[in-house]
Amino acid sequence: MSIVTRFPPSPTGFMHIGNARTALFNWLFAKANGGKFVVRIEDTDRKRHSEEAVEAIIRGLEWLELDWDGEITSQYSRLERHAEVAHQLVKDGNAYYCYCSPEELDEMRTKAKTEGKATFYDRRWRDKDPSDAPKDIKPVVRIKAPLDGASTIKDNVQGKVTVNHDQLDDFIILRSDGSPTYMLSVVVDDHDMEITHIIRGDDHLNNAFRQKIIFDAMEWNVPEFAHCPLIHGPDGAKFSKRHGATSVEEYRDMGYLPEAMRNYLLRLGWGHGDDEIISTEQAIEWFNLEGIGKAAAKFDFAKLKSLNAHYIQQADNARLIELAKPFFDAEINGVAQERLMQGADELKERAKTLIQFAEEGAFYAKEIPFEYDEKAQKMLEDAADVLPALKTALEGLNDFTADSIQETCKKIADDLKEGKLGKVAMPLRAAVTGTTVSPSIFHACAILGKDEMCARIQAALNHMAKDHTIAASN
């Protein structure tokens, strides 16, 4: 049997973390078994449909690097096929036309509530002759749910789950306007797309029993099910915006790598022994449904950030710089690209997100004159005698390396009776980067080169002189 899985999001909003994990599990199971992973947009609810949401879903899949087989299917484009199946079910005696008016249905629900009974439709049209139908009511089509006994589903995560048939109603599969309901469309599409495994959240477990009624009535093979526990926040409640970002694109915009997010989502409800860092190649090799846990997983932001730091350190420098470009304030031209390539290894060791990578590497892309942050400004003000000495000494260096720059700074510290190296290195950092946080300033200066570094020190001196002039005139 060739494995076919699907990811069928509803285009009503952003791509939620839970959706992303569902897509990942389906993608991995297909890849692990040499099968196909297809994407279907469940867009039959036109009132809530959003093309922007469709685009967000596609962007989310592309960012996570979850490729799919074939074209993305629109469920809405298959409405005629869904209706055809509904009428076939009526013809075969497995469904029927219901002519109840809205008023009758309201009365039915009110009566059931008063009597403390389930507010199911009372099946009054199940066995009625259609010739008794009122002429002014357009009928819906209802499935004939089994009346006695029970159904059991062998779920790959939940185990054997049984539901008594008295818990199932004759639900609507085709509305009075001829449009299919979700329950019908899903089954028809899963059959026609030859879906073999349905991997989704356990909030759909009850739907599985209703969908099985349609599969059985059409004498179609029922796919295997795997209903995964939902993702919870750190407090144990269902994961929501109050816990933090819930959209996949928000994590992209916070500077997370797709491979880190894949690894984290994989471990959020699936395990392979004690392994925490699992590459995509390993995940494809190891993934199975037996590894999905039965308990809800809690989202741990610290763990995600730690994984992201690991993958940043492992990333190819050129690719990392490309991914980080949107987070730089300045344009990364050829010169900046070359400097970043030389400084990337050190930046990677310090960064937990692409934002941090860009912030600490931003000085490589700066052009004179640039601004100094508040701490750097104060550092420059307190080092009026250090910067001229630094510029003079560094201009005279022939061997312009990190070691020689560090030795020069040590000598200046001794000559000026500053004592500690930091008393010279910190003003140098402020002048060269415009901040007080950066990788090794000696290594950074070597990458910038003598001319650029000395020009930046002179720019800092000019900036301080201008500030003093303005202060004196005031």
C-alpha positions as CSV (number, residue, x, y, z in Angstrom):
1,M,0.0,0.0,0.0
2,S,1.3,3.4,-1.0
3,I,1.1,5.8,1.9
4,V,-0.8,9.1,1.2
5,T,-1.2,11.7,4.0
6,R,-2.8,15.1,3.8
7,F,-2.7,18.6,5.4
8,P,-6.2,20.2,5.1
9,P,-6.2,23.6,6.8
10,S,-9.2,25.9,6.8
11,P,-8.2,29.4,5.4
12,T,-9.8,31.5,8.1
13,G,-6.7,32.9,9.7
14,F,-2.9,32.5,10.3
15,M,-1.1,29.2,10.3
16,H,-1.2,28.1,14.0
17,I,1.6,26.2,15.7
18,G,-0.8,23.3,16.1
19,N,-1.5,23.3,12.3
20,A,2.2,23.4,11.7
21,R,2.9,20.4,13.8
22,T,0.0,18.5,12.1
23,A,1.6,19.3,8.7
24,L,5.0,18.2,9.9
25,F,3.8,14.9,11.3
26,N,1.9,14.1,8.0
27,W,4.9,15.2,5.9
28,L,7.3,13.1,8.0
29,F,5.1,10.0,7.9
30,A,4.8,10.2,4.1
31,K,8.6,10.8,3.7
32,A,9.5,8.0,6.1
33,N,7.4,5.6,4.1
34,G,8.2,6.7,0.6
35,G,4.6,8.0,0.2
36,K,2.9,11.2,-0.8
37,F,2.0,14.3,1.2
38,V,-0.8,16.4,-0.3
39,V,-2.3,19.8,0.7
40,R,-6.0,20.5,0.5
41,I,-7.5,23.9,1.4
42,E,-10.8,23.3,3.1
43,D,-12.5,26.4,1.9
44,T,-16.2,25.5,1.6
45,D,-17.1,28.0,4.3
46,R,-17.1,31.0,2.0
47,K,-18.3,33.4,4.7
48,R,-15.1,32.9,6.7
49,H,-12.8,32.2,3.7
50,S,-9.8,34.5,3.3
51,E,-7.3,34.5,0.4
52,E,-4.8,36.2,2.7
53,A,-5.1,33.1,5.0
54,V,-4.5,30.8,2.0
55,E,-1.3,32.7,1.2
56,A,-0.3,32.6,4.9
57,I,-0.7,28.9,5.0
58,I,1.4,28.5,1.8
59,R,4.1,30.8,3.2
60,G,4.1,28.8,6.4
61,L,4.6,25.5,4.6
62,E,7.3,27.1,2.4
63,W,9.1,28.6,5.4
64,L,9.1,25.3,7.3
65,E,10.4,23.7,4.0
66,L,7.6,21.1,3.9
67,D,7.2,20.4,0.2
68,W,4.0,18.8,-1.1
69,D,3.1,16.5,-3.9
70,G,1.0,17.7,-6.9
71,E,-1.1,20.9,-6.9
72,I,-2.8,22.3,-3.8
73,T,-6.5,21.3,-4.0
74,S,-9.4,23.6,-3.3
75,Q,-12.2,21.8,-1.6
76,Y,-14.6,24.5,-2.8
77,S,-13.8,23.5,-6.5
78,R,-15.2,20.0,-5.8
79,L,-18.7,20.9,-4.5
80,E,-20.4,19.2,-7.4
81,R,-18.6,15.9,-6.6
82,H,-19.6,16.2,-2.9
83,A,-23.2,16.8,-3.8
84,E,-23.1,13.9,-6.2
85,V,-22.1,11.6,-3.4
86,A,-24.8,12.9,-1.1
87,H,-27.5,12.1,-3.7
88,Q,-25.9,8.7,-4.3
89,L,-26.3,8.0,-0.6
90,V,-30.0,8.9,-0.8
91,K,-30.4,6.7,-3.8
92,D,-28.8,3.8,-2.0
93,G,-31.0,4.3,1.1
94,N,-28.1,5.4,3.3
95,A,-29.3,9.0,3.5
96,Y,-32.6,10.9,3.2
97,Y,-34.2,14.2,2.5
98,C,-35.3,16.1,5.6
99,Y,-38.0,18.8,5.2
100,C,-38.1,20.2,8.7
101,S,-38.5,24.0,8.9
102,P,-36.2,26.1,11.1
103,E,-39.2,26.6,13.5
104,E,-39.7,22.8,13.8
105,L,-36.0,22.3,14.6
106,D,-36.1,25.1,17.2
107,E,-39.1,23.5,18.8
108,M,-37.5,20.1,18.8
109,R,-34.3,21.4,20.5
110,T,-36.4,23.3,23.1
111,K,-38.4,20.2,23.9
112,A,-35.3,18.0,24.3
113,K,-33.6,20.5,26.6
114,T,-36.8,20.7,28.8
115,E,-36.8,16.9,29.0
116,G,-33.1,16.8,29.8
117,K,-32.3,14.8,26.6
118,A,-29.7,15.2,23.9
119,T,-30.7,17.9,21.4
120,F,-30.3,15.6,18.4
121,Y,-32.6,15.8,15.5
122,D,-35.4,13.3,16.2
123,R,-35.2,11.6,12.8
124,R,-38.8,12.3,11.9
125,W,-38.1,12.3,8.2
126,R,-35.9,9.2,8.3
127,D,-38.6,6.8,7.2
128,K,-41.3,9.2,5.9
129,D,-42.5,9.0,2.3
130,P,-41.1,12.0,0.3
131,S,-44.6,12.4,-1.2
132,D,-45.6,13.9,2.2
133,A,-43.0,16.7,1.8
134,P,-44.2,20.3,2.1
135,K,-43.7,22.2,-1.2
136,D,-42.3,25.4,0.4
137,I,-39.4,23.8,2.2
138,K,-36.1,23.0,0.4
139,P,-34.8,19.8,2.0
140,V,-31.4,19.1,3.5
141,V,-29.8,15.6,3.2
142,R,-29.1,13.7,6.4
143,I,-27.0,10.6,6.7
144,K,-28.7,7.5,8.3
145,A,-26.5,6.9,11.3
146,P,-26.7,3.4,12.8
147,L,-29.3,3.1,15.5
148,D,-28.0,0.2,17.6
149,G,-24.7,-1.1,18.8
150,A,-21.4,0.7,18.8
151,S,-18.4,1.5,16.5
152,T,-14.8,1.0,17.4
153,I,-11.8,2.8,15.8
154,K,-8.3,1.5,16.3
155,D,-6.5,4.8,16.6
156,N,-2.7,4.8,16.1
157,V,-2.3,7.1,19.1
158,Q,-5.4,6.7,21.3
159,G,-5.7,3.0,20.9
160,K,-9.1,1.4,20.6
161,V,-11.9,4.0,21.0
162,T,-15.5,2.9,21.1
163,V,-18.6,5.1,20.7
164,N,-22.2,3.9,21.2
165,H,-24.4,4.6,18.2
166,D,-26.9,6.4,20.4
167,Q,-24.3,9.1,20.7
168,L,-24.4,9.7,16.9
169,D,-27.1,11.7,15.2
170,D,-28.4,11.8,11.6
171,F,-26.2,14.8,10.8
172,I,-26.7,17.0,7.7
173,I,-24.4,16.2,4.8
174,L,-26.0,18.5,2.2
175,R,-27.6,21.8,3.1
176,S,-30.8,23.1,1.6
177,D,-28.9,25.4,-0.8
178,G,-27.2,22.3,-2.2
179,S,-23.8,23.0,-0.6
180,P,-22.0,20.1,1.3
181,T,-21.1,20.2,4.9
182,Y,-17.6,19.8,6.2
183,M,-18.3,16.2,7.3
184,L,-19.2,15.1,3.8
185,S,-16.6,17.0,1.9
186,V,-13.8,15.7,4.0
187,V,-14.8,12.1,3.5
188,V,-15.3,12.4,-0.3
189,D,-12.0,14.2,-0.7
190,D,-10.1,11.8,1.4
191,H,-11.4,8.9,-0.6
192,D,-10.8,10.5,-4.0
193,M,-7.3,11.6,-3.0
194,E,-6.6,8.1,-1.8
195,I,-5.6,9.2,1.7
196,T,-4.4,6.2,3.7
197,H,-3.6,7.9,7.0
198,I,-5.3,10.8,8.7
199,I,-3.0,12.4,11.3
200,R,-4.6,15.3,13.2
201,G,-5.4,16.8,16.6
202,D,-7.5,14.8,19.0
203,D,-10.2,17.5,18.9
204,H,-11.3,15.7,15.7
205,L,-11.6,12.3,17.3
206,N,-15.4,12.6,17.6
207,N,-15.5,13.5,13.9
208,A,-13.8,10.3,13.0
209,F,-16.9,8.3,14.0
210,R,-19.2,10.5,12.0
211,Q,-16.9,10.3,9.0
212,K,-16.7,6.5,9.3
213,I,-20.5,6.3,8.8
214,I,-20.1,7.9,5.4
215,F,-17.1,5.8,4.5
216,D,-19.0,2.6,5.4
217,A,-22.2,3.7,3.6
218,M,-20.2,4.3,0.4
219,E,-18.3,1.0,1.0
220,W,-15.0,2.9,0.8
221,N,-11.9,1.9,2.7
222,V,-11.6,3.8,6.0
223,P,-8.2,5.5,6.4
224,E,-6.1,4.8,9.5
225,F,-6.4,7.4,12.1
226,A,-3.9,9.0,14.5
227,H,-5.3,11.6,16.8
228,C,-2.6,13.6,18.5
229,P,-3.1,15.4,21.8
230,L,-3.2,19.2,21.5
231,I,-0.4,21.5,22.4
232,H,-0.7,23.3,25.8
233,G,1.0,26.3,27.2
234,P,3.4,26.2,30.1
235,D,0.5,26.5,32.5
236,G,-1.2,23.4,31.1
237,A,-4.0,25.3,29.3
238,K,-4.6,25.0,25.6
239,F,-1.9,27.0,23.8
240,S,-3.2,30.5,22.9
241,K,-2.0,34.0,22.3
242,R,-1.8,34.7,26.0
243,H,1.1,32.3,26.2
244,G,3.0,34.0,23.4
245,A,3.2,33.8,19.6
246,T,0.9,31.3,18.1
247,S,1.5,31.9,14.4
248,V,4.2,30.2,12.4
249,E,5.1,33.5,10.7
250,E,5.6,35.2,14.1
251,Y,8.4,32.7,14.9
252,R,10.0,33.4,11.5
253,D,9.8,37.1,12.3
254,M,11.3,36.5,15.7
255,G,14.4,35.1,14.1
256,Y,13.9,31.3,14.4
257,L,15.3,29.0,11.8
258,P,13.0,26.6,10.0
259,E,15.1,23.6,10.9
260,A,15.0,24.6,14.6
261,M,11.2,24.9,14.4
262,R,10.8,21.5,12.7
263,N,13.0,19.9,15.4
264,Y,11.1,21.6,18.2
265,L,7.6,20.8,16.8
266,L,8.7,17.2,16.2
267,R,9.7,16.8,19.9
268,L,6.4,18.5,20.9
269,G,4.5,15.3,21.2
270,W,6.8,12.8,19.6
271,G,9.9,11.1,21.0
272,H,12.8,8.9,20.0
273,G,14.4,7.8,23.3
274,D,16.2,10.7,25.0
275,D,17.2,12.4,21.7
276,E,16.4,16.1,21.7
277,I,18.4,17.4,18.7
278,I,17.1,15.5,15.7
279,S,18.0,16.5,12.2
280,T,15.4,16.4,9.5
281,E,17.2,13.5,7.9
282,Q,17.1,11.6,11.2
283,A,13.4,12.5,11.7
284,I,12.5,11.1,8.3
285,E,14.4,7.9,9.1
286,W,12.9,7.5,12.6
287,F,9.4,8.9,12.4
288,N,6.5,6.5,13.2
289,L,3.1,6.9,14.7
290,E,4.0,4.8,17.7
291,G,6.3,7.6,18.9
292,I,3.5,10.0,19.3
293,G,2.6,10.5,23.0
294,K,-0.9,10.3,24.5
295,A,-0.4,13.3,26.8
296,A,-0.6,16.9,25.8
297,A,2.8,18.5,25.2
298,K,3.7,21.8,26.8
299,F,5.2,24.6,24.8
300,D,8.6,25.5,26.2
301,F,10.0,28.8,24.8
302,A,13.4,28.3,26.5
303,K,13.8,24.9,24.9
304,L,12.9,26.3,21.4
305,K,15.5,29.2,21.8
306,S,18.1,26.7,22.9
307,L,17.5,24.5,19.8
308,N,17.6,27.6,17.6
309,A,21.0,28.6,19.0
310,H,22.2,25.1,18.2
311,Y,21.0,25.3,14.6
312,I,22.4,28.8,14.1
313,Q,25.8,27.5,15.2
314,Q,25.5,24.6,12.7
315,A,24.2,26.7,9.8
316,D,26.2,27.5,6.7
317,N,27.5,31.1,7.0
318,A,26.3,32.3,3.6
319,R,22.8,30.9,4.1
320,L,22.6,32.3,7.7
321,I,23.5,35.8,6.5
322,E,20.9,35.5,3.7
323,L,18.2,34.5,6.3
324,A,19.3,37.3,8.6
325,K,19.2,40.1,6.0
326,P,15.6,41.2,6.7
327,F,16.7,41.9,10.3
328,F,19.5,44.3,9.4
329,D,18.7,48.0,9.4
330,A,21.3,48.7,6.7
331,E,21.6,47.2,3.3
332,I,24.0,44.3,3.1
333,N,26.2,45.2,0.1
334,G,29.2,43.4,-1.1
335,V,31.6,44.8,1.4
336,A,29.3,44.2,4.3
337,Q,28.7,40.6,3.1
338,E,32.4,39.9,3.0
339,R,32.9,41.3,6.5
340,L,30.0,39.3,7.8
341,M,31.3,36.1,6.2
342,Q,34.6,36.6,8.1
343,G,32.9,37.4,11.4
344,A,30.0,34.9,11.1
345,D,31.6,32.1,13.1
346,E,32.0,34.3,16.2
347,L,28.5,35.9,15.7
348,K,27.0,32.4,15.5
349,E,28.5,31.4,18.8
350,R,26.7,34.3,20.6
351,A,23.3,34.3,18.8
352,K,20.2,32.6,19.9
353,T,18.0,34.1,17.1
354,L,18.6,35.7,13.7
355,I,17.6,39.1,15.3
356,Q,20.5,38.8,17.8
357,F,22.9,37.7,15.0
358,A,21.9,40.8,13.0
359,E,22.0,43.2,15.9
360,E,25.5,42.1,17.0
361,G,26.7,42.0,13.4
362,A,25.1,45.3,12.3
363,F,28.3,47.3,12.7
364,Y,29.9,45.4,9.8
365,A,27.3,47.0,7.5
366,K,27.5,50.6,9.0
367,E,28.7,53.5,7.0
368,I,30.3,56.6,8.4
369,P,28.8,58.7,10.0
370,F,26.5,56.5,12.1
371,E,24.7,56.9,15.4
372,Y,25.9,55.8,18.8
373,D,23.6,54.3,21.3
374,E,23.3,55.9,24.8
375,K,25.8,53.6,26.5
376,A,28.3,54.0,23.6
377,Q,27.9,57.8,23.8
378,K,28.7,57.9,27.5
379,M,31.7,55.5,26.9
380,L,33.1,57.9,24.3
381,E,32.6,60.9,26.6
382,D,34.6,59.2,29.4
383,A,37.5,58.3,27.0
384,A,38.5,61.6,25.5
385,D,42.2,60.9,25.9
386,V,42.1,57.2,24.9
387,L,40.7,57.6,21.3
388,P,43.5,59.9,19.9
389,A,46.1,57.6,21.3
390,L,44.4,54.6,19.9
391,K,44.1,56.2,16.4
392,T,47.8,57.2,16.3
393,A,49.1,53.8,17.5
394,L,46.8,51.7,15.3
395,E,47.7,53.8,12.2
396,G,51.3,52.8,12.7
397,L,50.6,49.1,12.8
398,N,52.0,47.1,9.9
399,D,50.8,43.7,11.0
400,F,47.1,44.5,11.4
401,T,45.8,41.4,13.2
402,A,43.6,40.7,16.2
403,D,46.6,39.9,18.3
404,S,48.6,43.0,17.3
405,I,45.5,45.2,17.9
406,Q,45.1,43.7,21.3
407,E,48.7,44.2,22.2
408,T,48.6,47.8,21.1
409,C,45.5,48.4,23.3
410,K,47.3,46.8,26.3
411,K,50.3,49.1,25.7
412,I,48.1,52.2,25.6
413,A,46.3,51.1,28.8
414,D,49.8,50.9,30.5
415,D,51.0,54.2,29.0
416,L,47.9,56.1,30.1
417,K,47.9,54.4,33.5
418,E,44.4,53.1,32.7
419,G,45.4,49.7,34.2
420,K,42.8,47.3,32.8
421,L,42.6,46.5,29.1
422,G,38.8,47.1,29.1
423,K,39.4,50.8,29.8
424,V,40.8,51.0,26.2
425,A,38.9,48.2,24.6
426,M,35.5,49.4,25.5
427,P,36.0,52.9,24.1
428,L,37.4,51.3,21.0
429,R,34.2,49.1,20.7
430,A,32.0,52.2,21.2
431,A,33.8,54.1,18.4
432,V,34.0,51.2,16.0
433,T,30.5,49.6,16.5
434,G,28.4,52.4,17.9
435,T,27.4,50.1,20.8
436,T,28.9,48.5,23.8
437,V,28.0,44.9,22.8
438,S,29.8,43.1,20.0
439,P,32.0,40.0,19.4
440,S,35.7,40.3,20.1
441,I,36.5,43.9,19.2
442,F,40.1,43.0,18.2
443,H,38.9,40.4,15.8
444,A,36.2,42.8,14.5
445,C,38.7,45.5,13.9
446,A,41.0,43.1,12.0
447,I,38.0,42.2,9.8
448,L,37.1,45.9,9.2
449,G,40.7,46.7,8.3
450,K,43.1,49.5,9.3
451,D,41.6,52.2,7.1
452,E,38.0,51.6,8.0
453,M,38.8,51.2,11.7
454,C,40.8,54.4,11.9
455,A,38.2,56.3,9.9
456,R,35.6,55.1,12.5
457,I,37.7,56.3,15.4
458,Q,38.2,59.7,13.7
459,A,34.4,59.9,13.1
460,A,33.9,59.3,16.8
461,L,36.4,62.0,17.6
462,N,34.6,64.4,15.2
463,H,31.3,63.4,16.8
464,M,32.5,64.2,20.3
465,A,34.1,67.5,19.1
466,K,30.8,68.5,17.5
467,D,28.9,67.7,20.7
468,H,31.4,69.7,22.8
469,T,31.0,72.7,20.4
470,I,27.2,72.5,20.6
471,A,27.4,72.3,24.4
472,A,29.8,75.2,24.6
473,S,27.6,77.4,22.4
474,N,24.6,76.6,24.6
